[in-house]
Amino acid sequence: MARSVVALLLIAASLVSGDRHDKYEGHQLYRVAGPSQEIGVLEAHLDIISLTPAARSSSGQLEALVRLSPEDKQKWLQHFNKKQISYTKMVDNVADILRDEEAKNIRAKYDSKQNGSSIWNAYHGHEEINNYLDDLAKQYPDLVTVVNAALTYEGRQIKYARISTTRFEDPRKRVVVIDAGMHAREWLPIPVALNVIHRLVVDIVNNPQIQLLDWVVIPLVNPDGYEYSIAEDRLWRKTRSKARPNNDTCPGVDVNRNFDHYWGTKLDNVMPCSLTYEGPSSFSEPETRVIRDVIKSNLNRAVLYISLHSYGSLITYPWRNNGTLPPNGLLLNVAALKMATAMDELMSVTREPYTIGNAAYIQYFTTGTSTDWTRAVGVPFTFNIVLPVDGYVFPPENIEPICDEVWEAIIDGTEYILSLY
């Protein structure tokens, strides 16, 4: 019976979503390798799916997995040859990968509902995520407050959880801020963030983190883009705002280029049709303003900011705009190493070990990022944790092991940071 239901769901999904993945029919994935400045230039013109830092790449250079359409492939292959960027075709048809991922997630969501399993065992929609947060606040009113922070351009509510045993009233407690889902197509960080909330609220046996720290977790920063990636375009990255000229042709802003840290100083980020468009002004998007307001309202106590992304098995820290280090650069590296070691020691799925370092050094230079801005305004420890990839996407059956790894990283990271205060 269960197999019949799943089969019907798959047929229905294919009827509804066939055109959605058809747009990537014949698109191919290439792994390109070259100097970081050349890969950084590609960011504004090509869809970079993931990065492999030079420290662990087979070529000894920064490697990027890029998507090439049939129409543009020859032009870009010629460009790679001209710039002496080596390339290897990895995938013949992106659409097939996306269809397979969708089928796996339909099965996982069905199994989740049938078995009453956790919300982080599949990729759920924005409404289900918000309902989960609201239900948790009702069950644990002395521990969790859900804040309706802002409405998106399309009218969706951005919610976050404030978690505290002292209702954020103890000035001696430090604050940790975690967000996920900035980039719409990066689905994996969202259930991981929900799992962090669960461990802080429900699974709190022998958990000093909830006693010693106050927490703010924003599990879905960009709900408009996320819903669009589910319903229309699986590889959509930006928000869906249209508050500027020619907005119907190229809507949206890259949330992680919209922060007021050297915003407007990288020419490649000013093109509205670029995947990394920085927006008409810094903090133009409600999604970035939510993070800004959370940080500023807790700035006197905020000690750690983590932004969860995918894919790449990286932990990076400032400054990404110029490749230098903040005054506490050594401490940032030690904290990153402790978190990476915790995850690698627990590694239970096939993936690359984590690489840590300055974001500009192990990726490439860019501006307007959340980790640079939060560090600049006074949060001492700020990191991107870029979660791993399994093949070219991340199947739902492997979400839970990643949740376990990230939780261990948070435990070790916060223990180290607290030891400094």
N, C-alpha and C positions, 0 to 999 in steps of 0.2 A: 504493500500500500504506500509506504513512504517513498519508495523508488518511483512509483507512478505519479505521486504528487510533485516530486522534484522534477520529473520529466516534463510534466505540464507547465511548471514554472519556467523551465528552461525554454520551452517552445514559446510561451507567452513573451518572455524576455526577448527572444530573437525576433519576434514579430514587431515588438515595440522599438527595439534598439538596433535593428540591423543597419539602418542608415548611419547611426552614430559611429559605429566602428568601420563602416565602409569608407569613411573619409580617409582612413589610414591604410586602405588596401594598396598594396604595392610599396608602401613606405618601408625603408630599410634602416637598420641600425648599424652604424660604423663606429669602431673604436679608433680614435685618432690620438696621436701622440706628438707633443711638441713643447716648445718653451711656454711657460705659464702666461707670458704676455700675449702670445698668439692664441692660446686657448681662451684667454679672457676676452679677446676681440670677438671670437666666435659667439660668445654669450648673447650679444645683442642681435645676432642674425640667424642663429640656428637654435634648435631645441636640444639643449644639453640635458640628458636624462640622468647621468651620474658621472662622478669624477673618481679617478684613482690617483692618489698623490705619487709623485716621482719616487718617494722612499720605498714604495712597495710595488711599483709597476714593473713589468717585464722589460720595458724599454728604457727605464731609468729617467723618463720624463713624465710630466703631467699627462695623464690620459683622460679623455672624455668620451663618453658614449653619446653619439649624436644621431638624431633622426634626419634622414634625407628623403624628400619626396621624389617621386619619379620625374617630375618636371624640373627639379633643381639639382638632381644628383650630379650630372655631368659638370655643371658649372662649379660645384663645390669640390668635386674630385680634382678638377683642374687647378682650383685655388690651392688645395692641399699640396699638389705637386709643385706648384710655383713657390710656395712657402716652405717646402721641404718638411711638410707635416706628414708623417707616415700614417697609413690607414689600413684597416682590415674590416671586411664586412662580417658582421656577427649574426644578423637576423635578416631573413629574406622578406618577411611580411609582418609588420607591426600589428596589423588588424587581427591576425590569428592569435597573437599573444593576448590582446585585449579581450577577445571573445573567450579564450580559455580562462582568464582571470575572472570574468563576469560569471561564468558557469560555476566556478569554484565558490565564489562569494554567495551565489544564490543557494547552493547546497549548505554552506556554512550558516547562513541566516535561518534557513529552514530547520536545520539541526538545532540551532540555538533556541528557537522557539519551542520545538518539540521536547527538548531535553531540559529546558529551563536553565541553560548554561549562561555564562557571563556575557555582558554586552561587548567585551573586548575579544571575543572569539570570532568575530566577523566584522565586516565594515558596514556600519549602520548609518542611517540618514540623520540629518540635522534634528528633525523633530524627535526621533527616538533618543538621541543624545540629550537633548534638553529635558525630555520627560524623565530620563534617568537621574539627572541632576536634581530636578524638583522633587522626585520621590525620595532621594537620599536626604535632602534637607528636611523633609517631613518626618522621616524615620529617626533622624539624629539632629534635632533642632538645637541641642546644646553644643554641638560640635561643628555643624556645617551651616553656612549662610550662602544661598545662591543669589548672586547679584545680576539683575537684568541691566547690563552695562550700556548697551547702545543698540540702535536699529541700523541694519545695513542699508545700502542703497535700494535693494529690492524688498526691504521691510522685514528681514529676519532678525530675530533677537540674538545678540551675542551675550552669552551667559558665562559666568565663571563662579567657581567655588572658593569661598574663604573658609579655611579650616583652622580651628583654634580651640584649645581647651580653656582659654581665658578670654574668648570673644574679642581678641585683638586689643585687649585693654592692659596687658602687661608690657610696659615699656622696656623691660629687660630682655624680652624675647626677640631674637632675630627673625627676619622674614625671608622666605624663599618664594620666588615667583617662577612658575613654569608655564610655558605656552606650547601649543601644537596647532597644526593645521593652517599655518600662514599661507603656504602654497597649496592650492586647491587639490592638485593631483597627488600630493604626498599623503596618502591615506594612512599609512602605518603609524605615524606618530599619534594619531587621534585616539585609537583604542589603548595605546600605551599610556597616554595621559589619563584616560579614564581609569586604568588600572592603578595608577599612582593614587588617585583620589580614593579608590576602594581600599587600598592598603593603609591609607592614613585614617580612614573613617571606620571601616568595618573590620579589617584584619589588623587590629592594633595591639595584639598580645606581644608584650616585651618590645614595644616600639618606642624608644626614647625620642625619636624624631618628632612625634606629635606632642610630647611633653615639653621639649626644649625649644621648639620652633613654631612660628605661625606660617601658614601656607596660603598662597593664592595659585590656583591652577585654572588656566583658560584652555579647555580641551579642544575648542574649535574656534580659531580666530577668524576664519574666512568662510562663513557658512554659505554665502552666495556662490562663491567660486566652487566650493565643495559640492554643492547640490548640482551645479552645472556640469561638473566632472562626472557625476553619477548619471545624470539624465541625458546629457547632450554630447560632451566632448571629454573623454576620459583623460586627456593630456592637458586640459586647461590648467593654468598656473595662477593667474592673477585674480583680482577682485572682479566684480561685474559693474562697477560704477561707470556712469556715462556723463559726468558733469564737466564736459569740455567739448570744444569743436570736433567734428568728425567722429563723435563717440560711437555711432552705430557701426562704423567700419572696424574700429579697434577699441573695444571697451576694456576697462579694467586697468588696474595698477598693481605692480609687484609690491606686495606688502613689505617685503624685506629690502626694499630700496627706498622706502617712503619716510624713513626716520630722519630727524634733523641732525645728522652728523655728516658734514661735508656733502650734504645734499646739493645737487645741482652742479657738481664739479666734475662729473664723469660724462663726457659727451655721448657715449654709447647708451646711456640710460635715459636720454631725453626724447627718444623716438617713441611716439604713442603706440605703434604697432609692434614694438619690441616686447619680447616676453619679460624683459627686465625694466619696463618703463617705470620711472620713479614717481610719476604723477605730476600734476600741475603745480603743486607746492608740497613742502614737507608736511606731514600729518594731514594730508588732504582726505585720507580715508578714515571712516569710523573705526575700521579694524585696527589701524595703528594708534589711533587716539585712545582706544581702550587700554592698550598696553602702556602707552605714555601715562595715562591717568592712574593706573594701578601702581606703576613705579613711583610716580611723584607723590602719591598719597602715602606711600610706605618708605620713602627715601631715607628717613632718619634711622630706620631699622633694617632695611633690605640689605642682605649680605650675599645673596646668590640669585642669579637669573639664568635659567636654562631654556633655550628654545629648541624644541625637537623638530628635526627635519629628516628627510630621506632623499636619495640613497647614497651610501658611500662608506660607512664604518669609519667615521671621523669624529674627533672632538676638537673644535677650534675655538680660539679666543682672539681678542683684539691685538693690534689694530689692523683691520682689513683695508682701510683706506690707503695706508702707506707701508705696511709691513714692519713697522717698529713695534716695540712692546711698551705697555704701561709700566709705571714704576714697580708694580707688584708682579711683573712678568714671570719671575721665577716661581712665585707661589701659585700663579695660574697654571704653570706647567706641572707642578707637583700635584695639584688638585686634579687636573686632567689625567695625569698618569694613574692616580689612584682609582679614578672612575673607569678608565679603560682597562686597567688590570682586573678590576672586579668583574667587568663584563666578559673579558676574555677567559678568565678562570672558570666562569660558569657556562661558557659557550656550549650550547646544546643543539644548534643547527649549523649546517655547513655555511660558513661565511668567512670573509676576510677578517683578520684581527684589526682592532682599532688603531688608527694613526692619529697622533695628537700633535698640536702645534699652532703657531700663528696662522690665522685664516688666509692672509695674503700669501704667506710663504708656501703652504701646502695646497692651496687652491689658486686664487688669483686676486688681484686688486679689484675692489669695488667700493661703493659708497652707499650711505643711507641705511645701513644695516642695524638691526635691533641690538645686537651684542655690542657694537661700537658705541651706539647712543647710550645704552644703559650704563656702560663703563664710564663714559664721558660725564654723565650727570652724577656719578658717585657710587654706583653699585660696585663693590670691589671685585666680585667674582662673576664673570659673565661668559657663558659658553653656548655654542651650537653643538648639540649632539646629533650627528647625522647618522641615522640608523642604517642597518645593512640591507643589502638586496639579495634575493634568492633567485638567481637567474636574471630576469629583467623586470620582474615585479615582485611582490611579496605575498605568497599564498596565505589565506586566512588560517590554515591549520598550523602555521608557524608563528602566529602573533604571540601566543602566550609565553613561549620561551624567551622572546625578546622583552616582554613585560618583566619577566623574572630578572633578566640581565640588567635592564635599566633601573629597576628598584635597588639591586645590589650596588649599582654605581651611585645612586642617590644617597644610600646609606653611608658608603665609604667617603663620598665627597663631602657630605654635610658633617660627618664626624671630624674630618680633617679641618674643615673651615671653622667649626666650633672650637677646636683645640687652639686656634689662634686668637680667640677672643676671651 
